């Protein structure tokens, strides 16, 4: 199964509560943090909430 490399590039300050919760659930705490997650619908949903704060790349 494919994996997603998710990097936080912008701050969550000033964001809505659901955006801050999504970042925390993904495991992102500060700018520059990187996590690798399985490509699942749940993860895609959390990423779609914060697309303006993160960069997503597919990793094999």
Helices and strands as residue ranges (DSSP letters): E 3-8, H 17-26, E 34-38, H 41-49, E 54-59
